[in-house]
């Protein structure tokens, strides 16, 4: 039996599930545990992963939110038994490096996506490059989104980006409400790519760069690259793997 540590969000449903699991499974300290159980929704899981990824331990999510794409379904009769039969997958995040209008440099990591968003009523004016190759000279839009396969069914899907298989070794670059060129379509690039997004008019058209839920305002240049040195280990029930969830969403989109 693995030693586990249980972390939960602070809402009532999460706390009730945590109390239930604590009665079924003995909880160890975070340091001594070999598995971390996270009770909450996708947002809380992302927050917990980023805070604790240096521990190099697997995370099993128990959903107390809405869809819970990164989580497992809670069942009073089965969850505490399934936890120790779950299968592990590893995913790597994106690293976002931002240079602001004032010359400050900030970094963040994103498991789902990096969103570049207009910061005012003015549309963003962006230049996008893949390494030394120019993808688009100027995109006028509400922003652009760079997504991992794990995040391709989230915000990326909402802006009509492609769904990527978990083992595809690809990233999606999707415009958000493109105005010029109006028909600019999402692009798929290799996940070894370094993507650079420049604000062509930071004085008049300020933008924010957001790595999942970490925001940097007044961004001038953003560099995005997959960080293969970091690996998040997520545990899933046998019939609820992340790959299977992605496949189901792909079928729904095709229908």
Residue pairs with C-beta under 8 A, 6 or more apart in sequence:
1 84
2 33
2 34
2 35
2 84
3 26
3 28
3 32
3 33
3 34
3 35
4 25
4 26
4 27
4 28
4 33
4 34
4 35
4 36
4 37
4 83
5 27
5 28
5 29
5 30
5 32
5 33
5 35
5 36
5 37
6 18
6 21
6 22
6 25
6 27
6 36
6 37
6 39
7 36
7 37
7 38
7 39
7 48
8 14
8 15
8 17
8 18
8 38
8 39
8 40
8 64
9 15
9 39
9 40
9 41
9 44
9 64
11 40
11 64
13 64
14 39
14 40
14 44
14 64
17 39
17 62
17 64
17 74
18 39
20 76
21 37
21 39
21 62
21 79
21 80
24 80
25 37
25 80
25 83
30 36
30 52
30 55
33 57
34 57
34 58
35 57
35 58
35 59
35 60
35 83
35 235
36 48
36 52
36 55
36 57
36 58
36 59
36 60
37 59
37 60
37 61
37 62
37 83
38 44
38 45
38 48
38 59
38 60
38 61
38 62
38 71
39 61
39 62
39 64
40 48
40 61
40 62
40 63
40 64
40 65
40 71
41 63
41 64
41 65
41 66
41 68
41 71
42 65
42 67
42 68
42 69
42 70
42 71
42 154
43 65
43 213
44 65
45 59
45 61
45 70
45 71
46 70
46 111
46 112
46 212
46 213
47 213
48 59
49 59
49 111
49 232
50 109
50 111
50 212
50 214
52 59
53 230
53 232
56 233
57 233
58 88
58 233
58 234
58 235
59 232
59 233
59 234
59 235
60 72
60 83
60 86
60 234
60 235
61 68
61 70
61 71
61 72
61 234
61 235
62 71
62 72
62 74
62 79
63 71
63 72
63 73
63 74
64 74
65 71
69 153
69 154
69 242
69 245
70 150
70 234
70 242
72 79
72 82
72 86
72 235
72 236
72 237
72 240
73 79
73 237
73 240
75 82
82 237
82 238
83 235
85 237
85 238
86 235
86 236
86 237
86 238
87 235
87 236
87 238
87 241
88 233
88 234
88 235
89 166
89 233
89 234
89 236
89 241
89 242
89 243
90 231
90 232
90 233
90 234
91 111
91 148
91 149
91 150
91 166
91 231
91 232
91 234
91 242
92 226
92 227
92 228
92 229
92 230
92 231
92 232
93 109
93 110
93 111
93 148
93 226
93 227
93 230
93 232
94 109
94 110
94 111
94 113
94 114
94 146
94 148
94 171
94 211
94 224
94 225
94 226
94 227
95 107
95 108
95 109
95 224
95 225
95 226
95 227
96 107
96 108
96 109
96 110
96 114
96 209
96 211
96 216
96 222
96 223
96 224
97 105
97 106
97 107
97 222
97 223
97 224
98 105
98 106
98 107
98 108
98 209
98 216
98 219
98 221
98 222
98 223
99 105
99 219
99 220
99 221
99 222
100 106
100 216
100 217
100 218
100 219
100 220
101 202
101 203
101 206
101 218
101 219
101 220
102 218
106 216
108 209
108 211
108 212
108 214
108 216
109 211
109 212
109 227
109 230
110 148
110 151
110 211
110 212
110 214
111 148
111 150
111 151
111 212
111 232
112 147
112 148
112 150
112 151
112 154
112 155
112 156
112 212
113 145
113 146
113 147
113 148
113 151
113 154
113 155
113 156
113 212
114 145
114 146
114 209
114 210
114 211
114 222
114 224
115 143
115 144
115 145
115 155
115 176
115 209
115 210
116 124
116 126
116 143
116 144
116 145
116 146
116 197
116 207
116 208
116 209
116 210
116 219
116 222
117 124
117 142
117 143
117 176
117 207
117 208
117 210
118 124
118 141
118 142
118 143
118 205
118 206
118 207
119 206
119 207
119 208
119 217
119 218
120 205
120 206
122 204
122 205
122 206
123 140
123 141
123 142
123 179
123 205
124 139
124 140
124 141
124 142
124 143
124 144
124 199
124 205
124 207
125 138
125 139
125 140
125 199
125 200
125 201
125 205
126 136
126 138
126 139
126 141
126 143
126 144
126 197
126 198
126 199
126 200
126 207
127 134
127 136
127 137
127 138
127 139
127 197
127 198
127 200
128 134
128 135
128 136
128 139
128 144
128 173
128 195
128 196
128 197
128 198
129 135
129 195
129 196
129 197
129 198
130 189
130 193
130 194
130 195
130 196
131 193
131 194
135 173
135 187
136 181
136 184
138 180
138 200
139 175
139 178
139 180
139 181
139 184
140 178
140 179
140 180
141 175
141 176
141 177
141 178
141 179
141 180
141 184
142 176
142 177
143 175
143 176
143 177
143 207
144 173
144 174
144 175
144 176
144 197
145 155
145 156
145 159
145 161
145 172
145 173
145 174
145 175
145 176
146 171
146 172
146 173
146 195
146 224
147 154
147 155
147 156
147 161
147 164
147 171
147 172
147 174
148 164
148 171
148 191
148 226
149 164
149 165
149 166
149 167
149 168
149 170
149 246
150 166
150 242
152 161
152 162
152 163
152 164
152 172
152 246
153 163
153 245
153 246
153 249
153 250
156 162
156 172
156 174
157 163
157 249
157 253
159 174
159 175
159 176
159 177
159 186
160 174
160 186
161 172
161 174
161 186
162 172
162 174
162 186
162 188
163 246
163 249
163 250
163 253
164 170
164 171
164 172
164 188
164 246
165 243
165 246
165 247
166 242
166 243
166 246
167 243
169 190
169 191
169 192
170 188
170 189
170 190
170 191
171 188
171 189
171 190
171 191
171 193
171 195
171 226
172 186
172 187
172 188
173 186
173 187
173 188
173 189
173 195
174 186
174 187
175 184
175 185
175 186
178 184
189 195
191 226
192 226
193 225
194 223
194 224
194 225
195 223
195 224
195 225
196 221
196 222
196 223
196 224
197 209
197 221
197 222
197 224
198 220
198 221
198 222
199 205
199 206
199 207
199 219
199 220
199 221
202 218
202 219
202 220
206 217
206 218
207 218
207 219
208 215
208 216
208 217
208 218
208 219
209 215
209 216
209 219
209 222
210 216
234 242
236 242
